[in-house]
Amino acid sequence: GWLALGLIVAGMFVLMWFLLWIRSRERAGREALLSTALFRNRVSNLGLITQNIQWLVLMGISFVVSAFLQVVRGYNAIETGLILTAATVGLLLSSLAAERLAKRHAQRMLIQTGFGLTIAGIALFLAVVGVSKSVWAFLPGLFLIGLGIGVMLTPSVSVVQSSFPDERQGEISGLSRSVSNLGSSLGAAIAGTILVAQLRTPDRAYALAMIVLAAISLVGLVTAFFLPGTSTSTPTASPRTPSTPER
């Protein structure tokens, strides 16, 4: 516990030093690795939060379900991968429809819908898997989770990148990818910590991890309500919306 706390404090000091170093370079008129001006856009900041939470939830669920299938249910790696294909199918279907959905619905609504579907998928997963030992019990919840995450991934990226003009697209794209990777790391770390802390009651540990991920998804849903209801594109910007989820 003390070691973990020490590492967290040390990490905070490193981040503070990095921020001060960047600001000193900007005040001196020198080029900074990451401009602090990128964080002055409220809409972009909200989009980055939803983007971070999406990847956190996606990787956290993948970690928890994979471990549960192999450790508790006894499936091998190939069987586990086949079961997780249900979530992949949901992701692919929603990604293929991303362009059509973006033309018909506001980005905020798509992000809200995505988080709602993801939370519903986690609830369905826990309810069905808790009462059935069948392999088919995993599929409906995983499919709904994949569908929800796929619906909101592209709109979140679009919200962030369309908040800046063309000359800032390189910087904001790099920041966007970094935030997504950070979310993936946090998802595995949070889920893994819960599982390790509850080793004596494995079934409860996996359920608790999924509940925590659902609660984090709820934070993302609430954050999405603060996004503007219309397109966030600026007059000088050319929105770049990827047709597939960004890693």
C-alpha positions in Angstrom: 0.0 0.0 0.0 2.7 2.5 0.9 4.7 1.6 -2.1 1.7 2.2 -4.4 1.0 5.5 -2.7 4.6 6.5 -3.1 4.6 5.7 -6.8 1.4 7.7 -7.3 2.8 10.7 -5.6 6.1 10.4 -7.6 4.1 10.2 -10.8 2.1 13.4 -9.9 5.4 15.2 -9.3 6.7 14.1 -12.6 3.5 15.4 -14.4 3.8 18.7 -12.5 7.4 19.1 -13.5 6.5 18.2 -17.2 3.8 20.9 -17.2 6.1 23.5 -15.7 8.8 22.7 -18.2 6.4 23.0 -21.1 5.1 26.4 -19.9 8.7 27.7 -19.4 9.5 26.7 -23.1 6.3 28.4 -24.3 7.1 31.6 -22.4 10.5 31.6 -23.9 9.0 31.4 -27.4 10.4 27.9 -28.0 8.5 25.0 -29.4 7.0 22.7 -26.8 6.4 19.0 -27.1 2.7 19.5 -26.2 1.1 22.9 -26.3 -1.0 23.8 -23.2 -3.4 25.6 -25.5 -4.8 22.3 -26.5 -6.4 22.1 -23.0 -8.2 25.4 -23.2 -11.0 24.1 -25.4 -13.9 23.0 -23.2 -15.5 20.8 -25.9 -12.3 19.1 -26.7 -11.6 18.4 -23.1 -15.0 16.8 -22.6 -14.4 14.7 -25.8 -11.0 13.5 -24.5 -12.7 12.4 -21.2 -15.3 10.4 -23.0 -12.6 8.9 -25.3 -10.4 8.0 -22.3 -13.3 6.3 -20.5 -14.4 4.4 -23.7 -11.0 2.7 -24.0 -10.7 2.2 -20.3 -14.0 0.3 -20.3 -13.2 -1.6 -23.4 -9.8 -2.9 -22.2 -11.1 -3.4 -18.7 -13.9 -5.6 -19.8 -11.7 -7.5 -22.2 -9.3 -8.2 -19.3 -12.0 -9.2 -16.8 -13.9 -11.5 -19.2 -10.8 -13.1 -20.5 -9.6 -13.9 -17.0 -13.0 -15.1 -15.9 -13.4 -17.5 -18.9 -10.1 -19.1 -18.4 -9.6 -19.0 -14.6 -13.2 -19.7 -13.4 -14.9 -21.4 -16.3 -11.8 -23.3 -17.5 -11.9 -22.4 -21.2 -8.6 -22.4 -23.1 -7.2 -19.4 -25.0 -8.8 -20.3 -28.3 -12.2 -20.9 -26.8 -12.0 -17.6 -24.9 -11.1 -15.7 -28.1 -14.1 -17.2 -29.9 -16.5 -16.1 -27.1 -15.1 -12.6 -27.2 -15.8 -12.5 -30.9 -19.3 -11.5 -29.9 -18.0 -8.1 -28.7 -15.9 -7.8 -31.9 -18.9 -8.4 -34.1 -20.8 -5.6 -32.2 -17.8 -3.3 -32.7 -17.5 -4.0 -36.4 -21.2 -3.6 -37.1 -21.4 -0.2 -35.3 -18.2 0.9 -37.0 -19.5 0.1 -40.4 -22.6 2.2 -39.7 -20.6 5.1 -38.1 -20.7 7.3 -41.2 -24.4 6.9 -41.7 -25.2 7.4 -38.1 -23.0 10.6 -38.0 -25.1 12.1 -40.8 -28.4 11.4 -39.1 -27.6 12.1 -35.4 -25.7 14.6 -33.3 -22.3 13.4 -32.0 -23.5 14.0 -28.4 -26.5 11.7 -28.8 -24.3 9.0 -30.3 -21.9 9.1 -27.4 -24.7 9.1 -24.9 -26.3 6.1 -26.7 -23.0 4.3 -26.8 -22.5 4.6 -23.1 -26.1 3.6 -22.4 -25.7 0.5 -24.5 -22.5 -0.4 -22.8 -24.0 -0.1 -19.3 -27.0 -2.2 -20.4 -24.6 -4.8 -21.9 -22.7 -5.1 -18.6 -25.9 -5.4 -16.7 -27.2 -8.1 -19.1 -23.8 -9.9 -19.0 -23.9 -10.1 -15.1 -27.6 -11.1 -15.0 -27.4 -13.9 -17.6 -23.9 -15.3 -16.7 -24.9 -15.3 -13.0 -27.7 -17.8 -13.6 -26.4 -19.9 -16.6 -23.3 -22.0 -17.1 -23.9 -22.2 -20.9 -21.3 -20.6 -23.2 -24.2 -18.9 -25.0 -24.9 -16.9 -21.8 -21.8 -14.7 -22.6 -22.8 -13.7 -26.1 -25.8 -11.2 -25.7 -24.0 -9.0 -23.1 -20.7 -9.0 -24.9 -22.4 -8.2 -28.2 -24.3 -5.2 -26.7 -21.1 -4.0 -25.0 -19.2 -4.1 -28.3 -22.1 -2.4 -30.1 -22.2 0.4 -27.6 -18.5 1.1 -27.6 -18.4 1.0 -31.4 -21.2 3.5 -31.6 -19.4 6.2 -29.6 -15.7 5.7 -30.5 -15.8 7.6 -33.8 -18.0 10.5 -32.6 -15.7 11.1 -29.6 -12.6 11.4 -31.9 -14.6 13.7 -34.2 -15.6 15.9 -31.3 -12.0 16.3 -30.3 -10.4 16.9 -33.7 -13.1 19.1 -35.1 -12.6 21.5 -32.3 -9.3 22.7 -33.8 -8.3 24.2 -37.2 -6.2 22.3 -39.7 -2.8 23.5 -38.4 -3.4 22.0 -35.0 -4.6 18.6 -36.3 -1.2 16.9 -35.8 -0.9 17.9 -32.2 -4.5 17.2 -31.2 -4.4 13.8 -33.0 -1.3 12.8 -31.0 -2.9 14.0 -27.8 -6.1 12.0 -28.7 -4.1 8.8 -29.3 -2.2 9.3 -26.0 -5.4 9.7 -24.1 -6.9 6.6 -25.7 -3.7 4.6 -24.8 -3.9 5.9 -21.2 -7.5 4.8 -21.0 -6.5 1.3 -22.1 -3.7 1.1 -19.5 -6.0 2.4 -16.7 -8.7 -0.2 -17.7 -6.3 -3.1 -17.3 -4.8 -1.6 -14.1 -8.1 -1.0 -12.4 -9.6 -4.3 -13.3 -6.5 -6.2 -12.4 -6.2 -4.4 -9.0 -9.8 -5.4 -8.1 -9.2 -9.0 -9.1 -6.0 -9.3 -7.1 -7.6 -7.6 -4.1 -10.5 -10.2 -4.0 -8.5 -13.4 -4.7 -10.3 -15.3 -1.9 -13.7 -14.8 -3.5 -13.1 -15.0 -7.3 -16.7 -15.0 -8.5 -17.4 -11.8 -6.4 -14.1 -10.2 -7.7 -15.1 -10.5 -11.3 -18.6 -9.3 -10.7 -17.2 -6.3 -8.7 -14.8 -5.4 -11.4 -17.6 -5.4 -14.0 -19.8 -3.2 -11.7 -16.9 -0.7 -11.2 -16.5 -0.5 -15.0 -20.2 0.1 -15.4 -20.0 2.9 -12.8 -17.1 4.4 -14.8 -19.2 4.2 -17.9 -21.9 6.1 -16.1 -19.4 8.9 -15.5 -18.8 8.9 -19.3 -22.5 9.1 -19.9 -22.9 12.1 -17.6 -19.9 13.8 -19.2 -21.5 13.4 -22.6 -24.5 15.5 -21.5 -22.2 18.5 -21.3 -21.2 18.2 -24.9 -22.8 20.6 -27.4 -25.8 19.1 -29.2 -24.6 20.2 -32.7 -21.4 19.8 -34.7 -18.4 21.3 -33.0 -16.6 22.2 -36.2 -14.9 25.6 -36.4 -15.1 27.7 -39.6 -11.4 27.0 -40.3 -11.4 23.4 -39.3 -11.8 20.3 -41.5 -13.2 17.6 -39.3 -11.4 14.3 -39.7 -13.6 11.5 -38.6 -12.0 8.0 -38.9 -14.3 5.3 -40.1 -12.8 2.8 -37.7 -12.0 2.9 -34.0 -8.7 4.6 -33.2 -6.0 2.8 -31.2 
